[in-house]
Amino acid sequence: MSRATTTTMTVRLSGALSDFVSANVGEHGAYENISEYVRDLIRRDKEHKEAEAFERLKTELTHAYAAPEASYHPLTAADVIARNRV
């Protein structure tokens, strides 16, 4: 079983980026604090990347099922993983 760890990171923002974050945090923003905002952004990015990977897999499977059986050739799991690392 893995143990959850907490990592503290420092991010420096200035100008328009700092203003944008400030507008989204606090009394008039959607987030109570900057940490909550950053965690949500990271979660969304992770979900987006996972969804993209799933769509690539679905596309590949759709093409594979539509291909004539004579075009099939054996692949190892390592071959498939290597091909899909994009």
mmCIF file as gemmi writes it, N, C-alpha and C atoms, coordinates in Angstrom:
data_model
loop_
_atom_site.group_PDB
_atom_site.id
_atom_site.type_symbol
_atom_site.label_atom_id
_atom_site.label_alt_id
_atom_site.label_comp_id
_atom_site.label_asym_id
_atom_site.label_entity_id
_atom_site.label_seq_id
_atom_site.pdbx_PDB_ins_code
_atom_site.Cartn_x
_atom_site.Cartn_y
_atom_site.Cartn_z
_atom_site.occupancy
_atom_site.B_iso_or_equiv
_atom_site.pdbx_formal_charge
_atom_site.auth_seq_id
_atom_site.auth_asym_id
_atom_site.pdbx_PDB_model_num
ATOM 1 N N . MET Axp A 1 ? 0.854 -1.175 0 1 0 ? 1 A 1
ATOM 2 C CA . MET Axp A 1 ? 0 0 0 1 0 ? 1 A 1
ATOM 3 C C . MET Axp A 1 ? 0.9 1.239 0 1 0 ? 1 A 1
ATOM 4 N N . SER Axp A 2 ? 0.594 2.208 -0.88 1 0 ? 2 A 1
ATOM 5 C CA . SER Axp A 2 ? 1.411 3.411 -0.94 1 0 ? 2 A 1
ATOM 6 C C . SER Axp A 2 ? 0.956 4.409 0.113 1 0 ? 2 A 1
ATOM 7 N N . ARG Axp A 3 ? 1.921 5.173 0.589 1 0 ? 3 A 1
ATOM 8 C CA . ARG Axp A 3 ? 1.647 6.176 1.602 1 0 ? 3 A 1
ATOM 9 C C . ARG Axp A 3 ? 1.622 7.536 0.926 1 0 ? 3 A 1
ATOM 10 N N . ALA Axp A 4 ? 0.607 8.308 1.228 1 0 ? 4 A 1
ATOM 11 C CA . ALA Axp A 4 ? 0.488 9.636 0.628 1 0 ? 4 A 1
ATOM 12 C C . ALA Axp A 4 ? 1.562 10.545 1.208 1 0 ? 4 A 1
ATOM 13 N N . THR Axp A 5 ? 2.187 11.302 0.344 1 0 ? 5 A 1
ATOM 14 C CA . THR Axp A 5 ? 3.178 12.267 0.796 1 0 ? 5 A 1
ATOM 15 C C . THR Axp A 5 ? 2.758 13.656 0.337 1 0 ? 5 A 1
ATOM 16 N N . THR Axp A 6 ? 3.225 14.635 1.051 1 0 ? 6 A 1
ATOM 17 C CA . THR Axp A 6 ? 2.957 16.017 0.695 1 0 ? 6 A 1
ATOM 18 C C . THR Axp A 6 ? 4.265 16.669 0.302 1 0 ? 6 A 1
ATOM 19 N N . THR Axp A 7 ? 4.243 17.364 -0.801 1 0 ? 7 A 1
ATOM 20 C CA . THR Axp A 7 ? 5.415 18.08 -1.28 1 0 ? 7 A 1
ATOM 21 C C . THR Axp A 7 ? 5.084 19.555 -1.359 1 0 ? 7 A 1
ATOM 22 N N . THR Axp A 8 ? 5.951 20.36 -0.829 1 0 ? 8 A 1
ATOM 23 C CA . THR Axp A 8 ? 5.776 21.804 -0.923 1 0 ? 8 A 1
ATOM 24 C C . THR Axp A 8 ? 6.58 22.3 -2.115 1 0 ? 8 A 1
ATOM 25 N N . MET Axp A 9 ? 5.925 23.091 -2.954 1 0 ? 9 A 1
ATOM 26 C CA . MET Axp A 9 ? 6.582 23.642 -4.139 1 0 ? 9 A 1
ATOM 27 C C . MET Axp A 9 ? 6.397 25.152 -4.143 1 0 ? 9 A 1
ATOM 28 N N . THR Axp A 10 ? 7.369 25.824 -4.689 1 0 ? 10 A 1
ATOM 29 C CA . THR Axp A 10 ? 7.284 27.277 -4.804 1 0 ? 10 A 1
ATOM 30 C C . THR Axp A 10 ? 7.167 27.632 -6.281 1 0 ? 10 A 1
ATOM 31 N N . VAL Axp A 11 ? 6.204 28.476 -6.583 1 0 ? 11 A 1
ATOM 32 C CA . VAL Axp A 11 ? 5.999 28.924 -7.957 1 0 ? 11 A 1
ATOM 33 C C . VAL Axp A 11 ? 5.999 30.44 -7.947 1 0 ? 11 A 1
ATOM 34 N N . ARG Axp A 12 ? 6.743 31.03 -8.834 1 0 ? 12 A 1
ATOM 35 C CA . ARG Axp A 12 ? 6.783 32.49 -8.933 1 0 ? 12 A 1
ATOM 36 C C . ARG Axp A 12 ? 5.993 32.933 -10.145 1 0 ? 12 A 1
ATOM 37 N N . LEU Axp A 13 ? 5.066 33.824 -9.908 1 0 ? 13 A 1
ATOM 38 C CA . LEU Axp A 13 ? 4.259 34.39 -10.98 1 0 ? 13 A 1
ATOM 39 C C . LEU Axp A 13 ? 4.347 35.902 -10.897 1 0 ? 13 A 1
ATOM 40 N N . SER Axp A 14 ? 4.293 36.527 -12.036 1 0 ? 14 A 1
ATOM 41 C CA . SER Axp A 14 ? 4.287 37.989 -12.035 1 0 ? 14 A 1
ATOM 42 C C . SER Axp A 14 ? 3.352 38.478 -13.125 1 0 ? 14 A 1
ATOM 43 N N . GLY Axp A 15 ? 3.044 39.739 -13.062 1 0 ? 15 A 1
ATOM 44 C CA . GLY Axp A 15 ? 2.248 40.381 -14.101 1 0 ? 15 A 1
ATOM 45 C C . GLY Axp A 15 ? 0.889 39.757 -14.301 1 0 ? 15 A 1
ATOM 46 N N . ALA Axp A 16 ? 0.585 39.508 -15.559 1 0 ? 16 A 1
ATOM 47 C CA . ALA Axp A 16 ? -0.741 39.026 -15.94 1 0 ? 16 A 1
ATOM 48 C C . ALA Axp A 16 ? -1.073 37.672 -15.308 1 0 ? 16 A 1
ATOM 49 N N . LEU Axp A 17 ? -0.082 36.794 -15.175 1 0 ? 17 A 1
ATOM 50 C CA . LEU Axp A 17 ? -0.357 35.495 -14.554 1 0 ? 17 A 1
ATOM 51 C C . LEU Axp A 17 ? -0.729 35.65 -13.084 1 0 ? 17 A 1
ATOM 52 N N . SER Axp A 18 ? 0.007 36.48 -12.379 1 0 ? 18 A 1
ATOM 53 C CA . SER Axp A 18 ? -0.291 36.732 -10.964 1 0 ? 18 A 1
ATOM 54 C C . SER Axp A 18 ? -1.677 37.354 -10.809 1 0 ? 18 A 1
ATOM 55 N N . ASP Axp A 19 ? -1.996 38.3 -11.652 1 0 ? 19 A 1
ATOM 56 C CA . ASP Axp A 19 ? -3.313 38.946 -11.61 1 0 ? 19 A 1
ATOM 57 C C . ASP Axp A 19 ? -4.426 37.944 -11.895 1 0 ? 19 A 1
ATOM 58 N N . PHE Axp A 20 ? -4.185 37.064 -12.847 1 0 ? 20 A 1
ATOM 59 C CA . PHE Axp A 20 ? -5.185 36.067 -13.2 1 0 ? 20 A 1
ATOM 60 C C . PHE Axp A 20 ? -5.458 35.13 -12.025 1 0 ? 20 A 1
ATOM 61 N N . VAL Axp A 21 ? -4.389 34.664 -11.382 1 0 ? 21 A 1
ATOM 62 C CA . VAL Axp A 21 ? -4.553 33.783 -10.224 1 0 ? 21 A 1
ATOM 63 C C . VAL Axp A 21 ? -5.289 34.518 -9.118 1 0 ? 21 A 1
ATOM 64 N N . SER Axp A 22 ? -4.904 35.728 -8.844 1 0 ? 22 A 1
ATOM 65 C CA . SER Axp A 22 ? -5.554 36.515 -7.787 1 0 ? 22 A 1
ATOM 66 C C . SER Axp A 22 ? -7.047 36.685 -8.04 1 0 ? 22 A 1
ATOM 67 N N . ALA Axp A 23 ? -7.43 36.834 -9.297 1 0 ? 23 A 1
ATOM 68 C CA . ALA Axp A 23 ? -8.84 37.004 -9.642 1 0 ? 23 A 1
ATOM 69 C C . ALA Axp A 23 ? -9.64 35.722 -9.427 1 0 ? 23 A 1
ATOM 70 N N . ASN Axp A 24 ? -8.965 34.58 -9.404 1 0 ? 24 A 1
ATOM 71 C CA . ASN Axp A 24 ? -9.645 33.295 -9.234 1 0 ? 24 A 1
ATOM 72 C C . ASN Axp A 24 ? -9.587 32.749 -7.812 1 0 ? 24 A 1
ATOM 73 N N . VAL Axp A 25 ? -8.949 33.483 -6.923 1 0 ? 25 A 1
ATOM 74 C CA . VAL Axp A 25 ? -8.771 33.035 -5.546 1 0 ? 25 A 1
ATOM 75 C C . VAL Axp A 25 ? -9.306 34.103 -4.598 1 0 ? 25 A 1
ATOM 76 N N . GLY Axp A 26 ? -9.883 33.659 -3.509 1 0 ? 26 A 1
ATOM 77 C CA . GLY Axp A 26 ? -10.328 34.599 -2.487 1 0 ? 26 A 1
ATOM 78 C C . GLY Axp A 26 ? -11.817 34.851 -2.53 1 0 ? 26 A 1
ATOM 79 N N . GLU Axp A 27 ? -12.2 35.95 -1.957 1 0 ? 27 A 1
ATOM 80 C CA . GLU Axp A 27 ? -13.616 36.28 -1.769 1 0 ? 27 A 1
ATOM 81 C C . GLU Axp A 27 ? -14.432 36.259 -3.06 1 0 ? 27 A 1
ATOM 82 N N . HIS Axp A 28 ? -13.865 36.758 -4.142 1 0 ? 28 A 1
ATOM 83 C CA . HIS Axp A 28 ? -14.61 36.844 -5.404 1 0 ? 28 A 1
ATOM 84 C C . HIS Axp A 28 ? -14.222 35.756 -6.407 1 0 ? 28 A 1
ATOM 85 N N . GLY Axp A 29 ? -13.304 34.889 -6.033 1 0 ? 29 A 1
ATOM 86 C CA . GLY Axp A 29 ? -12.858 33.831 -6.939 1 0 ? 29 A 1
ATOM 87 C C . GLY Axp A 29 ? -13.544 32.507 -6.658 1 0 ? 29 A 1
ATOM 88 N N . ALA Axp A 30 ? -13.247 31.541 -7.482 1 0 ? 30 A 1
ATOM 89 C CA . ALA Axp A 30 ? -13.847 30.213 -7.357 1 0 ? 30 A 1
ATOM 90 C C . ALA Axp A 30 ? -13.123 29.342 -6.33 1 0 ? 30 A 1
ATOM 91 N N . TYR Axp A 31 ? -11.943 29.759 -5.9 1 0 ? 31 A 1
ATOM 92 C CA . TYR Axp A 31 ? -11.125 28.967 -4.986 1 0 ? 31 A 1
ATOM 93 C C . TYR Axp A 31 ? -10.821 29.755 -3.724 1 0 ? 31 A 1
ATOM 94 N N . GLU Axp A 32 ? -10.74 29.028 -2.603 1 0 ? 32 A 1
ATOM 95 C CA . GLU Axp A 32 ? -10.454 29.684 -1.333 1 0 ? 32 A 1
ATOM 96 C C . GLU Axp A 32 ? -9 30.112 -1.21 1 0 ? 32 A 1
ATOM 97 N N . ASN Axp A 33 ? -8.091 29.308 -1.799 1 0 ? 33 A 1
ATOM 98 C CA . ASN Axp A 33 ? -6.675 29.644 -1.714 1 0 ? 33 A 1
ATOM 99 C C . ASN Axp A 33 ? -5.945 29.16 -2.959 1 0 ? 33 A 1
ATOM 100 N N . ILE Axp A 34 ? -4.72 29.604 -3.103 1 0 ? 34 A 1
ATOM 101 C CA . ILE Axp A 34 ? -3.937 29.288 -4.304 1 0 ? 34 A 1
ATOM 102 C C . ILE Axp A 34 ? -3.643 27.793 -4.392 1 0 ? 34 A 1
ATOM 103 N N . SER Axp A 35 ? -3.374 27.156 -3.262 1 0 ? 35 A 1
ATOM 104 C CA . SER Axp A 35 ? -3.084 25.718 -3.285 1 0 ? 35 A 1
ATOM 105 C C . SER Axp A 35 ? -4.261 24.928 -3.843 1 0 ? 35 A 1
ATOM 106 N N . GLU Axp A 36 ? -5.468 25.276 -3.426 1 0 ? 36 A 1
ATOM 107 C CA . GLU Axp A 36 ? -6.667 24.607 -3.931 1 0 ? 36 A 1
ATOM 108 C C . GLU Axp A 36 ? -6.777 24.803 -5.446 1 0 ? 36 A 1
ATOM 109 N N . TYR Axp A 37 ? -6.492 26.001 -5.908 1 0 ? 37 A 1
ATOM 110 C CA . TYR Axp A 37 ? -6.552 26.323 -7.335 1 0 ? 37 A 1
ATOM 111 C C . TYR Axp A 37 ? -5.536 25.497 -8.12 1 0 ? 37 A 1
ATOM 112 N N . VAL Axp A 38 ? -4.308 25.454 -7.643 1 0 ? 38 A 1
ATOM 113 C CA . VAL Axp A 38 ? -3.257 24.719 -8.341 1 0 ? 38 A 1
ATOM 114 C C . VAL Axp A 38 ? -3.563 23.221 -8.355 1 0 ? 38 A 1
ATOM 115 N N . ARG Axp A 39 ? -4.021 22.671 -7.233 1 0 ? 39 A 1
ATOM 116 C CA . ARG Axp A 39 ? -4.38 21.253 -7.206 1 0 ? 39 A 1
ATOM 117 C C . ARG Axp A 39 ? -5.469 20.939 -8.229 1 0 ? 39 A 1
ATOM 118 N N . ASP Axp A 40 ? -6.471 21.821 -8.334 1 0 ? 40 A 1
ATOM 119 C CA . ASP Axp A 40 ? -7.542 21.605 -9.308 1 0 ? 40 A 1
ATOM 120 C C . ASP Axp A 40 ? -7.01 21.661 -10.739 1 0 ? 40 A 1
ATOM 121 N N . LEU Axp A 41 ? -6.13 22.605 -11.024 1 0 ? 41 A 1
ATOM 122 C CA . LEU Axp A 41 ? -5.542 22.698 -12.363 1 0 ? 41 A 1
ATOM 123 C C . LEU Axp A 41 ? -4.756 21.439 -12.702 1 0 ? 41 A 1
ATOM 124 N N . ILE Axp A 42 ? -3.996 20.932 -11.736 1 0 ? 42 A 1
ATOM 125 C CA . ILE Axp A 42 ? -3.21 19.718 -11.978 1 0 ? 42 A 1
ATOM 126 C C . ILE Axp A 42 ? -4.138 18.527 -12.207 1 0 ? 42 A 1
ATOM 127 N N . ARG Axp A 43 ? -5.185 18.398 -11.387 1 0 ? 43 A 1
ATOM 128 C CA . ARG Axp A 43 ? -6.148 17.299 -11.573 1 0 ? 43 A 1
ATOM 129 C C . ARG Axp A 43 ? -6.779 17.361 -12.963 1 0 ? 43 A 1
ATOM 130 N N . ARG Axp A 44 ? -7.178 18.56 -13.379 1 0 ? 44 A 1
ATOM 131 C CA . ARG Axp A 44 ? -7.807 18.702 -14.703 1 0 ? 44 A 1
ATOM 132 C C . ARG Axp A 44 ? -6.837 18.332 -15.817 1 0 ? 44 A 1
ATOM 133 N N . ASP Axp A 45 ? -5.584 18.754 -15.685 1 0 ? 45 A 1
ATOM 134 C CA . ASP Axp A 45 ? -4.582 18.428 -16.693 1 0 ? 45 A 1
ATOM 135 C C . ASP Axp A 45 ? -4.362 16.924 -16.75 1 0 ? 45 A 1
ATOM 136 N N . LYS Axp A 46 ? -4.293 16.277 -15.595 1 0 ? 46 A 1
ATOM 137 C CA . LYS Axp A 46 ? -4.125 14.82 -15.528 1 0 ? 46 A 1
ATOM 138 C C . LYS Axp A 46 ? -5.311 14.123 -16.201 1 0 ? 46 A 1
ATOM 139 N N . GLU Axp A 47 ? -6.523 14.547 -15.888 1 0 ? 47 A 1
ATOM 140 C CA . GLU Axp A 47 ? -7.717 13.956 -16.5 1 0 ? 47 A 1
ATOM 141 C C . GLU Axp A 47 ? -7.709 14.158 -18.015 1 0 ? 47 A 1
ATOM 142 N N . HIS Axp A 48 ? -7.294 15.342 -18.458 1 0 ? 48 A 1
ATOM 143 C CA . HIS Axp A 48 ? -7.234 15.646 -19.89 1 0 ? 48 A 1
ATOM 144 C C . HIS Axp A 48 ? -6.25 14.711 -20.6 1 0 ? 48 A 1
ATOM 145 N N . LYS Axp A 49 ? -5.083 14.525 -20.023 1 0 ? 49 A 1
ATOM 146 C CA . LYS Axp A 49 ? -4.078 13.654 -20.64 1 0 ? 49 A 1
ATOM 147 C C . LYS Axp A 49 ? -4.551 12.202 -20.657 1 0 ? 49 A 1
ATOM 148 N N . GLU Axp A 50 ? -5.214 11.76 -19.591 1 0 ? 50 A 1
ATOM 149 C CA . GLU Axp A 50 ? -5.752 10.403 -19.561 1 0 ? 50 A 1
ATOM 150 C C . GLU Axp A 50 ? -6.848 10.226 -20.613 1 0 ? 50 A 1
ATOM 151 N N . ALA Axp A 51 ? -7.693 11.232 -20.783 1 0 ? 51 A 1
ATOM 152 C CA . ALA Axp A 51 ? -8.756 11.173 -21.79 1 0 ? 51 A 1
ATOM 153 C C . ALA Axp A 51 ? -8.158 11.123 -23.2 1 0 ? 51 A 1
ATOM 154 N N . GLU Axp A 52 ? -7.114 11.904 -23.446 1 0 ? 52 A 1
ATOM 155 C CA . GLU Axp A 52 ? -6.453 11.872 -24.755 1 0 ? 52 A 1
ATOM 156 C C . GLU Axp A 52 ? -5.874 10.488 -25.036 1 0 ? 52 A 1
ATOM 157 N N . ALA Axp A 53 ? -5.23 9.889 -24.04 1 0 ? 53 A 1
ATOM 158 C CA . ALA Axp A 53 ? -4.652 8.555 -24.215 1 0 ? 53 A 1
ATOM 159 C C . ALA Axp A 53 ? -5.748 7.54 -24.501 1 0 ? 53 A 1
ATOM 160 N N . PHE Axp A 54 ? -6.876 7.654 -23.808 1 0 ? 54 A 1
ATOM 161 C CA . PHE Axp A 54 ? -7.991 6.736 -24.028 1 0 ? 54 A 1
ATOM 162 C C . PHE Axp A 54 ? -8.556 6.902 -25.433 1 0 ? 54 A 1
ATOM 163 N N . GLU Axp A 55 ? -8.666 8.135 -25.915 1 0 ? 55 A 1
ATOM 164 C CA . GLU Axp A 55 ? -9.167 8.378 -27.267 1 0 ? 55 A 1
ATOM 165 C C . GLU Axp A 55 ? -8.221 7.801 -28.313 1 0 ? 55 A 1
ATOM 166 N N . ARG Axp A 56 ? -6.907 7.925 -28.09 1 0 ? 56 A 1
ATOM 167 C CA . ARG Axp A 56 ? -5.941 7.322 -29.023 1 0 ? 56 A 1
ATOM 168 C C . ARG Axp A 56 ? -6.119 5.805 -29.064 1 0 ? 56 A 1
ATOM 169 N N . LEU Axp A 57 ? -6.332 5.204 -27.895 1 0 ? 57 A 1
ATOM 170 C CA . LEU Axp A 57 ? -6.544 3.763 -27.839 1 0 ? 57 A 1
ATOM 171 C C . LEU Axp A 57 ? -7.824 3.37 -28.565 1 0 ? 57 A 1
ATOM 172 N N . LYS Axp A 58 ? -8.905 4.108 -28.323 1 0 ? 58 A 1
ATOM 173 C CA . LYS Axp A 58 ? -10.165 3.815 -29.007 1 0 ? 58 A 1
ATOM 174 C C . LYS Axp A 58 ? -10.007 3.917 -30.52 1 0 ? 58 A 1
ATOM 175 N N . THR Axp A 59 ? -9.299 4.946 -30.984 1 0 ? 59 A 1
ATOM 176 C CA . THR Axp A 59 ? -9.078 5.124 -32.422 1 0 ? 59 A 1
ATOM 177 C C . THR Axp A 59 ? -8.294 3.958 -32.994 1 0 ? 59 A 1
ATOM 178 N N . GLU Axp A 60 ? -7.252 3.556 -32.292 1 0 ? 60 A 1
ATOM 179 C CA . GLU Axp A 60 ? -6.435 2.438 -32.765 1 0 ? 60 A 1
ATOM 180 C C . GLU Axp A 60 ? -7.25 1.147 -32.81 1 0 ? 60 A 1
ATOM 181 N N . LEU Axp A 61 ? -8.064 0.914 -31.787 1 0 ? 61 A 1
ATOM 182 C CA . LEU Axp A 61 ? -8.891 -0.296 -31.778 1 0 ? 61 A 1
ATOM 183 C C . LEU Axp A 61 ? -9.942 -0.272 -32.892 1 0 ? 61 A 1
ATOM 184 N N . THR Axp A 62 ? -10.51 0.891 -33.147 1 0 ? 62 A 1
ATOM 185 C CA . THR Axp A 62 ? -11.492 1.021 -34.227 1 0 ? 62 A 1
ATOM 186 C C . THR Axp A 62 ? -10.856 0.653 -35.561 1 0 ? 62 A 1
ATOM 187 N N . HIS Axp A 63 ? -9.645 1.169 -35.806 1 0 ? 63 A 1
ATOM 188 C CA . HIS Axp A 63 ? -8.94 0.844 -37.058 1 0 ? 63 A 1
ATOM 189 C C . HIS Axp A 63 ? -8.588 -0.642 -37.105 1 0 ? 63 A 1
ATOM 190 N N . ALA Axp A 64 ? -8.183 -1.185 -35.977 1 0 ? 64 A 1
ATOM 191 C CA . ALA Axp A 64 ? -7.784 -2.596 -35.943 1 0 ? 64 A 1
ATOM 192 C C . ALA Axp A 64 ? -8.972 -3.505 -36.254 1 0 ? 64 A 1
ATOM 193 N N . TYR Axp A 65 ? -10.133 -3.211 -35.66 1 0 ? 65 A 1
ATOM 194 C CA . TYR Axp A 65 ? -11.305 -4.047 -35.909 1 0 ? 65 A 1
ATOM 195 C C . TYR Axp A 65 ? -11.832 -3.896 -37.337 1 0 ? 65 A 1
ATOM 196 N N . ALA Axp A 66 ? -11.567 -2.77 -37.968 1 0 ? 66 A 1
ATOM 197 C CA . ALA Axp A 66 ? -12.033 -2.544 -39.334 1 0 ? 66 A 1
ATOM 198 C C . ALA Axp A 66 ? -11.076 -3.114 -40.379 1 0 ? 66 A 1
ATOM 199 N N . ALA Axp A 67 ? -9.864 -3.432 -39.988 1 0 ? 67 A 1
ATOM 200 C CA . ALA Axp A 67 ? -8.859 -3.927 -40.936 1 0 ? 67 A 1
ATOM 201 C C . ALA Axp A 67 ? -9.161 -5.369 -41.34 1 0 ? 67 A 1
ATOM 202 N N . PRO Axp A 68 ? -8.782 -5.718 -42.559 1 0 ? 68 A 1
ATOM 203 C CA . PRO Axp A 68 ? -8.97 -7.108 -42.982 1 0 ? 68 A 1
ATOM 204 C C . PRO Axp A 68 ? -8.083 -8.043 -42.143 1 0 ? 68 A 1
ATOM 205 N N . GLU Axp A 69 ? -8.591 -9.22 -41.875 1 0 ? 69 A 1
ATOM 206 C CA . GLU Axp A 69 ? -7.866 -10.153 -41.009 1 0 ? 69 A 1
ATOM 207 C C . GLU Axp A 69 ? -6.474 -10.486 -41.555 1 0 ? 69 A 1
ATOM 208 N N . ALA Axp A 70 ? -6.308 -10.478 -42.863 1 0 ? 70 A 1
ATOM 209 C CA . ALA Axp A 70 ? -5.011 -10.793 -43.475 1 0 ? 70 A 1
ATOM 210 C C . ALA Axp A 70 ? -3.937 -9.76 -43.116 1 0 ? 70 A 1
ATOM 211 N N . SER Axp A 71 ? -4.358 -8.577 -42.696 1 0 ? 71 A 1
ATOM 212 C CA . SER Axp A 71 ? -3.373 -7.532 -42.371 1 0 ? 71 A 1
ATOM 213 C C . SER Axp A 71 ? -2.873 -7.625 -40.924 1 0 ? 71 A 1
ATOM 214 N N . TYR Axp A 72 ? -3.444 -8.535 -40.14 1 0 ? 72 A 1
ATOM 215 C CA . TYR Axp A 72 ? -3.026 -8.665 -38.734 1 0 ? 72 A 1
ATOM 216 C C . TYR Axp A 72 ? -1.629 -9.281 -38.657 1 0 ? 72 A 1
ATOM 217 N N . HIS Axp A 73 ? -0.844 -8.808 -37.715 1 0 ? 73 A 1
ATOM 218 C CA . HIS Axp A 73 ? 0.443 -9.44 -37.42 1 0 ? 73 A 1
ATOM 219 C C . HIS Axp A 73 ? 0.67 -9.37 -35.912 1 0 ? 73 A 1
ATOM 220 N N . PRO Axp A 74 ? 1.358 -10.34 -35.364 1 0 ? 74 A 1
ATOM 221 C CA . PRO Axp A 74 ? 1.513 -10.399 -33.906 1 0 ? 74 A 1
ATOM 222 C C . PRO Axp A 74 ? 2.363 -9.253 -33.369 1 0 ? 74 A 1
ATOM 223 N N . LEU Axp A 75 ? 1.953 -8.746 -32.218 1 0 ? 75 A 1
ATOM 224 C CA . LEU Axp A 75 ? 2.7 -7.714 -31.498 1 0 ? 75 A 1
ATOM 225 C C . LEU Axp A 75 ? 2.8 -8.125 -30.037 1 0 ? 75 A 1
ATOM 226 N N . THR Axp A 76 ? 3.892 -7.747 -29.421 1 0 ? 76 A 1
ATOM 227 C CA . THR Axp A 76 ? 4.006 -7.96 -27.985 1 0 ? 76 A 1
ATOM 228 C C . THR Axp A 76 ? 3.419 -6.75 -27.264 1 0 ? 76 A 1
ATOM 229 N N . ALA Axp A 77 ? 3.146 -6.905 -25.991 1 0 ? 77 A 1
ATOM 230 C CA . ALA Axp A 77 ? 2.663 -5.774 -25.195 1 0 ? 77 A 1
ATOM 231 C C . ALA Axp A 77 ? 3.683 -4.642 -25.228 1 0 ? 77 A 1
ATOM 232 N N . ALA Axp A 78 ? 4.954 -4.972 -25.193 1 0 ? 78 A 1
ATOM 233 C CA . ALA Axp A 78 ? 6.009 -3.95 -25.233 1 0 ? 78 A 1
ATOM 234 C C . ALA Axp A 78 ? 5.962 -3.167 -26.546 1 0 ? 78 A 1
ATOM 235 N N . ASP Axp A 79 ? 5.665 -3.859 -27.655 1 0 ? 79 A 1
ATOM 236 C CA . ASP Axp A 79 ? 5.535 -3.175 -28.955 1 0 ? 79 A 1
ATOM 237 C C . ASP Axp A 79 ? 4.418 -2.133 -28.905 1 0 ? 79 A 1
ATOM 238 N N . VAL Axp A 80 ? 3.273 -2.53 -28.363 1 0 ? 80 A 1
ATOM 239 C CA . VAL Axp A 80 ? 2.119 -1.633 -28.297 1 0 ? 80 A 1
ATOM 240 C C . VAL Axp A 80 ? 2.412 -0.442 -27.393 1 0 ? 80 A 1
ATOM 241 N N . ILE Axp A 81 ? 2.983 -0.705 -26.235 1 0 ? 81 A 1
ATOM 242 C CA . ILE Axp A 81 ? 3.317 0.382 -25.295 1 0 ? 81 A 1
ATOM 243 C C . ILE Axp A 81 ? 4.297 1.346 -25.933 1 0 ? 81 A 1
ATOM 244 N N . ALA Axp A 82 ? 5.335 0.837 -26.561 1 0 ? 82 A 1
ATOM 245 C CA . ALA Axp A 82 ? 6.337 1.703 -27.198 1 0 ? 82 A 1
ATOM 246 C C . ALA Axp A 82 ? 5.719 2.548 -28.29 1 0 ? 82 A 1
ATOM 247 N N . ARG Axp A 83 ? 4.822 1.979 -29.067 1 0 ? 83 A 1
ATOM 248 C CA . ARG Axp A 83 ? 4.181 2.696 -30.157 1 0 ? 83 A 1
ATOM 249 C C . ARG Axp A 83 ? 3.269 3.811 -29.668 1 0 ? 83 A 1
ATOM 250 N N . ASN Axp A 84 ? 2.687 3.623 -28.495 1 0 ? 84 A 1
ATOM 251 C CA . ASN Axp A 84 ? 1.716 4.592 -27.977 1 0 ? 84 A 1
ATOM 252 C C . ASN Axp A 84 ? 2.306 5.629 -27.038 1 0 ? 84 A 1
ATOM 253 N N . ARG Axp A 85 ? 3.59 5.621 -26.856 1 0 ? 85 A 1
ATOM 254 C CA . ARG Axp A 85 ? 4.223 6.648 -26.033 1 0 ? 85 A 1
ATOM 255 C C . ARG Axp A 85 ? 4.426 7.894 -26.881 1 0 ? 85 A 1
ATOM 256 N N . VAL Axp A 86 ? 3.49 8.79 -26.776 1 0 ? 86 A 1
ATOM 257 C CA . VAL Axp A 86 ? 3.55 10.029 -27.567 1 0 ? 86 A 1
ATOM 258 C C . VAL Axp A 86 ? 3.426 11.196 -26.638 1 0 ? 86 A 1
